[in-house]
């Protein structure tokens, strides 16, 4: 995967970075940490500019998040209730719990959207409820852009500082990602086994 990403960045430059980050946000399993880290290596080699790379990565990521925002807006909040009523047991959620979560999101939407940009997978999925709950588009784009730009700057900076050593990142990222997935699945199974509807 690393070789393909390197080829994409080298062949397409900033456009390649934007495309890779767009795909990463539409299909979350592609890790932005690797994409931006490799971009930082290219910046360290003098092949790309730091500011331009941050801009390209941010534009691609925000575009990918906008896709999920639109999907959420089309689906809407009201259409989610029949799903909860029917599959609440497997989602381990009551509609009352959903409404509480909605209330928290509506109150702190800017903070949640901003800080979600620093969390794997969540950084993309948070765009769905933002759209479903009709968070204003300018506000969504503003806080998404700010959080994404900061995170991309950190990752590119890490790739720049570590340079060639960053290429070893993917070798360790795979096992760590697997462990995280296993923990999430185990937590879900536990919650399903112990969950009881309040209704």
C-alpha positions in Angstrom: 0.0 0.0 0.0 2.8 2.4 0.9 4.4 2.0 -2.6 1.1 2.8 -4.3 0.6 5.9 -2.2 4.2 7.0 -2.9 3.6 6.4 -6.6 0.3 8.5 -6.5 2.0 11.4 -4.7 5.1 11.3 -7.0 3.0 11.0 -10.2 0.3 13.5 -9.3 1.9 15.7 -6.7 -0.6 17.9 -4.8 -3.5 16.5 -6.8 -2.5 13.0 -5.8 -2.4 14.0 -2.1 -5.9 15.6 -2.4 -7.3 12.4 -4.1 -5.7 10.1 -1.6 -7.1 12.1 1.3 -10.5 12.3 -0.3 -10.6 8.5 -0.6 -9.3 8.1 2.9 -12.4 10.1 4.2 -14.9 8.3 2.0 -13.4 4.9 2.8 -12.0 5.3 6.4 -9.8 2.0 6.4 -7.2 3.9 4.3 -5.0 5.6 7.0 -4.5 9.3 6.7 -1.5 8.9 9.1 0.4 7.0 6.4 -0.7 9.3 3.6 0.3 12.5 5.4 3.5 10.9 6.8 4.7 9.9 3.4 3.8 13.4 2.2 6.0 14.8 4.9 8.9 12.7 3.7 8.4 14.2 0.2 8.5 17.6 1.8 11.7 16.8 3.5 13.2 15.7 0.2 12.3 19.1 -1.3 9.8 17.6 -3.8 6.8 19.3 -2.2 6.2 22.5 -0.2 4.9 22.2 3.4 2.1 24.7 3.1 0.9 23.5 -0.3 0.9 19.9 0.9 -1.2 20.8 4.0 -3.6 22.7 1.7 -3.9 19.8 -0.7 -4.5 17.2 2.1 -7.0 19.5 3.8 -9.0 20.1 0.6 -9.2 16.4 -0.2 -10.2 15.5 3.4 -12.8 18.2 3.7 -14.3 17.1 0.3 -14.5 13.5 1.6 -16.2 14.6 4.8 -18.7 16.7 2.8 -19.8 13.5 1.0 -20.8 12.0 4.4 -22.4 15.3 5.5 -24.6 15.3 2.4 -25.6 11.6 3.0 -26.5 12.4 6.5 -28.6 15.4 5.4 -30.4 13.3 2.8 -31.2 10.5 5.2 -32.3 12.9 7.9 -32.8 12.5 11.7 -36.4 11.4 11.5 -35.7 8.4 9.3 -33.3 7.1 11.9 -36.1 6.3 14.5 -37.5 3.2 12.7 -34.0 1.8 12.5 -33.6 2.2 16.2 -37.0 0.8 17.0 -36.3 -2.3 14.9 -32.6 -2.8 15.5 -32.0 -1.1 18.8 -31.1 -4.4 20.4 -28.1 -4.8 18.0 -27.2 -1.1 18.1 -27.6 -1.2 21.9 -29.5 2.0 21.8 -33.0 3.2 22.8 -34.5 6.2 21.1 -34.3 8.1 24.4 -30.6 7.5 24.4 -30.3 8.7 20.8 -32.2 11.9 21.7 -29.8 12.5 24.6 -26.8 12.1 22.3 -28.5 14.4 19.8 -29.0 17.1 22.5 -25.3 16.9 23.4 -24.3 17.1 19.7 -26.5 20.1 19.0 -25.2 21.9 22.0 -21.5 21.2 21.4 -21.5 20.5 17.6 -18.5 22.8 16.9 -16.4 21.4 19.6 -17.3 17.8 18.7 -16.7 18.2 14.9 -13.3 20.0 15.6 -11.9 17.4 18.0 -13.2 14.5 16.1 -10.7 15.3 13.3 -7.9 14.0 15.6 -9.5 10.5 16.0 -9.2 7.7 13.5 -12.5 6.7 11.8 -14.5 9.1 14.0 -13.0 12.0 12.0 -15.1 10.7 9.0 -18.1 9.3 10.7 -18.9 12.4 12.7 -19.9 14.1 9.4 -22.9 11.8 9.2 -24.7 13.0 12.3 -23.6 16.6 11.5 -25.6 16.3 8.3 -28.5 14.4 9.8 -28.9 17.1 12.5 -28.7 19.9 10.0 -25.6 21.5 11.4 -25.1 24.6 9.2 -22.9 24.0 6.3 -20.6 27.0 6.8 -20.1 26.1 10.5 -19.4 22.4 9.5 -16.9 23.4 6.8 -15.2 25.9 9.1 -14.5 23.5 12.0 -13.8 20.6 9.8 -11.2 22.6 7.9 -9.6 23.9 11.0 -9.3 20.5 12.7 -8.2 18.8 9.5 -5.5 21.4 8.7 -4.0 21.2 12.2 -3.9 17.4 12.1 -2.5 17.3 8.6 0.2 19.7 9.7 1.2 17.5 12.6 1.4 14.4 10.5 3.3 16.1 7.7 5.6 17.6 10.3 6.2 14.1 11.8 7.0 12.7 8.3 9.4 15.6 7.7 11.2 15.2 11.0 11.4 11.4 10.9 12.0 11.3 7.1 13.1 7.8 6.0 12.4 6.3 9.4 8.7 7.1 8.9 8.6 4.4 6.2 8.7 1.9 9.0 5.5 3.2 10.4 3.3 1.1 8.2 5.0 -2.1 9.5 3.8 -1.3 13.0 0.6 0.4 12.1 -1.0 -2.9 10.8 -0.8 -4.9 14.0 -1.9 -1.9 16.1 -4.9 -1.4 13.8 -5.8 -5.1 14.1 -5.6 -4.9 17.9 -7.8 -1.8 18.0 -10.4 -3.5 15.7 -10.4 -6.6 18.0 -11.0 -4.4 21.1 -13.8 -2.6 19.4 -15.5 -5.8 18.4 -15.0 -7.3 21.8 -16.5 -4.2 23.4 -19.5 -4.4 21.1 -20.1 -8.0 21.8 -20.0 -7.3 25.6 -22.4 -4.4 25.2 -24.9 -6.5 23.1 -24.7 -9.3 25.7 -25.3 -7.0 28.7 -27.6 -4.4 27.2 -31.2 -4.0 28.3 -33.7 -1.7 26.8 -35.0 1.0 29.2 -38.4 0.7 27.4 
